Amino acid sequence: LIALTSMVVRVALTAFAHDSLMIYIAAAAGFAAFLLYPVTRSLVTQFVHEDEVGKIFALFQLTADAAAIIGLVGLNRLYYATQAFFSGTVFLVSAGLLALALVPMCVVHFGYRRHRAQLCDSNLVSPVN
């Protein structure tokens, strides 16, 4: 959640950047964004059987690559369509799409915490976060 929130903030701040200092501030605000993929992969491995981890990683990478290709084409067109109006529109749309991704991440995160707490209450799992 921290990584995704950091990425949303970085992209949203980039939308309003007018000079180098503002770009550096946006980059600093996105300090944890690089953790998104490793943490998500680690989390996913906890929900699938160990025989299916390779399949999940392949699906994860396929989805990430498809999103990158589709996003580049769509966002490139959006940039040229909105460049005269507000050149940061493409970054705001990107931030909005990333913010939408926070919803399922929150559901998984809090559902996992609740499930883990129930297991700890029944003494099936040690209370490690």
C-alpha positions, 0 to 999 in steps of 0.5 A: 500500500505504501509503494502504490500510494507513493507512486500515485503521489509521485505521478500526481505531483509530476502533473503540476511540475513546471521546473526541475526542482518540482520534478525532484520533489515528485521523485522524492515523494515517490521514494517507495514506488520501486517496492511495488513489484517485489512486494506484490509478487511476495504477497501473491506467493502467499496465496497460491500453492507452491506448484503454481507460483511460476504460473502466477509470476508468468501471469503477473509479468504478462499483465504488467507488460500488456498494461505497459503497452496499452498504457503507452499507446493510450496515454500517448494519444491522451497527451497529444489530445490534451497538450494544449489544454493542460500537459499534466492531464496524462499524469493525473489520469495515470495517478487516477488509474493507479489510485483505482488499483489501491482498492483491490490492494486494500481489500487483499491487505486488510482481508489478509490481516483479518485472516491472519488475526483469526489464525493467531487467535486460534493459535494456528500461526505465530503473530508475526506481521 
